[in-house]
Amino acid sequence: MVTTVSGCTSSIPDNVEMITWYAVNPAGSLRIVLYDTVCGRRYGSLRLPGRQETAITTCAGEDGRASVRYRPHGYASRVEGWTYNTIRANQRVYMQ
């Protein structure tokens, strides 16, 4: 089963390509905070159902890849709390 995530806190520039990739949560339910570093968009508390893929659409850079950072919801905002990732279209990213 695939769940789709939509909604953000800022608009998308006209000249930016969008790609869809998949967040995979192999364990129980998880909430994350996701930040799209290409477009500067922050997604709120995203719920990733356990043992499912969640389709996420984010901006792609000039290389055609998304650049995001994420952390479990509720962690204090500090650099070492974030996980950074560069993602290709249709790639699966395991999050725990």
Residue pairs with C-beta under 8 A, 6 or more apart in sequence:
1 49
1 52
1 53
2 22
2 52
2 53
2 54
2 55
3 49
3 52
3 53
3 54
3 55
4 54
4 55
5 23
5 43
5 46
5 54
5 55
5 56
5 57
6 57
7 43
7 44
8 36
8 41
8 42
8 43
9 41
9 42
9 43
9 44
10 39
10 40
10 41
10 42
12 18
12 39
12 41
12 59
13 39
13 59
16 38
16 39
16 59
16 60
17 59
17 60
17 64
18 57
18 58
18 59
18 60
19 57
19 58
19 59
19 60
19 64
19 65
19 66
19 87
19 88
19 89
20 55
20 56
20 57
20 89
20 90
21 55
21 56
21 58
21 66
21 87
21 88
21 89
21 90
21 91
21 92
21 93
22 53
22 54
22 55
22 56
22 90
22 91
22 92
22 93
23 32
23 46
23 48
23 53
23 54
23 56
23 93
23 95
24 52
24 53
24 54
24 92
24 93
24 94
24 95
25 48
25 49
25 50
25 51
25 52
25 54
25 94
25 95
25 96
26 50
26 51
26 94
26 96
27 50
27 51
27 96
28 50
29 47
29 48
29 49
29 50
30 47
30 48
30 50
30 72
30 95
30 96
31 45
31 46
31 47
31 48
31 72
31 73
31 74
32 45
32 46
32 48
32 70
32 71
32 72
32 73
32 95
33 42
33 43
33 44
33 45
33 46
33 70
33 71
33 72
33 73
33 75
34 42
34 43
34 46
34 56
34 68
34 69
34 70
35 41
35 42
35 43
35 68
35 69
35 70
35 82
36 42
36 43
36 58
36 59
36 66
36 67
36 68
37 67
37 68
37 69
37 84
38 58
38 59
38 60
38 61
38 66
38 67
39 58
39 59
41 58
41 59
43 56
45 73
46 54
46 56
46 73
48 54
48 95
53 92
58 66
58 68
58 87
59 66
60 66
60 89
61 67
64 88
64 89
65 86
65 87
65 88
66 86
66 87
66 88
67 84
67 85
67 86
67 87
68 84
68 85
68 87
69 82
69 83
69 84
69 85
70 82
70 83
70 85
70 95
71 81
71 82
71 83
75 81
85 93
87 93
